[in-house]
Amino acid sequence: MKRVMLIFLGMIFLQANILAQLNHGQLKKQR
């Protein structure tokens, strides 16, 4: 069970990191 939770949290963290990078790139394009 713990392993599944760690994988689940890791996937969420990676998705959040990718979204943050995409948002940062969009902000640069707007300027």
N, C-alpha and C positions, 0 to 999 in steps of 0.2 A: 504493500500500500504506500509506504513512504516513497519508494522509487517512482511510482506513478505520479505522486504529488510533485516530486522534484521535476520530473519531465514536464508536467503540465505547467508549473510555474516558469520553467526555463523557456518553454514555447511562448508563453505570454510575454516574458521579458524580451525575447528576441523580436516579437512582433511590435512591441512598443518601441524598441530601439530603431527598427526599420521605419516605422511611421514617423518617429522624431526626425530621422535623417531626411525623409521625403519632405516633411514640412519645412525643414531648414533649407532644403534645396529650392522649394517653391518661393520662400521668402527672398532668397538671393535673386531669383529670376525676376521677381516683381520690381526690385530696385533698379 
